[in-house]
Amino acid sequence: MAKTPSSEQVQVNFRMPEDLRDRIKAAAEQHNRSMNAEIVATLAEKYPPKFIDAEALAEFLNGLSCSFIAENDEEAAENREYISKVNDLLSKTKHPFTVEIDMGMIKLYPYPTPMKPAKDDSK
């Protein structure tokens, strides 16, 4: 883990149970680092920075758009169902957004997919 300059660090004081301190101390010794470094590494793993790998996203979206050119109505329905599932999963993330594919063009919206009213089949 790269060292952060002290001017970019904050000091945090908190209490913890003694047995937790002992476990942190043992883990720090096992990893040949200070208890502070062990705590910072553990927190950094649990709370990674928020970023998007633009290259991976571009590859995914390119593959997605190429595979969504439907040959018939059945394929088009399957594609819409797949995108619906993708958007449902995205809506459950910490930073939801919506994917829409129209005529091979991918659109990303920085908000969750709006809930669509259920179809009334009784008519």
N, C-alpha and C positions, 0 to 999 in steps of 0.2 A: 504494500500500500504506500503510495507517495505521501511524503510529508507535506502537510499544509502549513504555510507560514503562520507564526503565532498571531500576526496582525489580523488573520482571517479566521481565527478560532474564538470560541466563546467558552467561558468556564461555567460549568454546571455543578452544583452541589446538591446531592440528594442522599436519602437514607435507603438502606436495603437490609434485608435479613442477613444475619451473620453467615448462615449456611450458604446463601447465594454468593456472598463475598468469597467464601472458601472455594466454591465451585469455579468462580471466575479466576481466582488466583491459580488454581490447579490447571485450568485451561491455558492461562497466560504462560505458565511455566512450560507446559507441553508445547506451546507454539513459540517459545523463546522470545517473548515480548512482555512489556509491562502490562499491569492490569488495565491501565488507561487505554493502551493500544488494543488490548483484547476487547474491551467494552466498545470502543469506537469501531473496530472491525466487525463486531457482532451487530451493532446497530446499523452500520452501513450496508451489511448484507440483508438485514431485515427491511430496511427502508432505502432501497436504491434510488438514485436520482431519476427524475422524470425526464425521459427523452425518447425520441423515436429514431430508430435506425432507418434513415431515409433510403439507403440503398436496398435494404431488405423489404421495406414497404413498397418501393417502386417495383421490385421484382415480383412481389406478391400481386400487386395490382395489375401489372402487365399480364401476368399469367391468368389472372382472374378475368380480365377483359377479353383476352383471346379465346378463353374457353366458354364465353357466354354468347357466342353467336349461334343462336338456335336454328336447327334445321327444320323444326316443325313446332306446332303448338304445345305438344307434350314436353319437348325439351325446354321450351320457353317457360312453361309452368314449373318444371323442375328447377330451372335457374332462379325464378322468382322465389321459390320455396327455400333454396339454398341461401340466397341473399337475405331473406327474412331471418333465417337461423343465425347467420353471421351478425346481423344487426341486433338480434336478441342477445347474443353473447356480448357484443360490444356495449350494449346498454347497461350491462351489469358490471362494467369496469369502473375504476375510479374516475376516469376521464372519458366518458362515452362520446362516441361520434357515430355518424350514420354513413353507410356506403350505399350508393345508388349507381346502377349501371343502365345507361340509356343509349341505344344505338352504338354499342361498343365503347362509349365514353364513360369513364368512371368519375363520379362526383363524391367528394367527401364533405360532410357537414359537421361542424364542431358542436353537435348536440345529439342527444339520443333520438332514436327513431320515434316519432310521435305514435301514440297508440291509435290504431284505426278502429272505428266502431265495428262490432261484429255484424256480419251480414244477417239480415232478417230473412230466413228462408220460408217463413210462414205465409208470405204473400203469393 
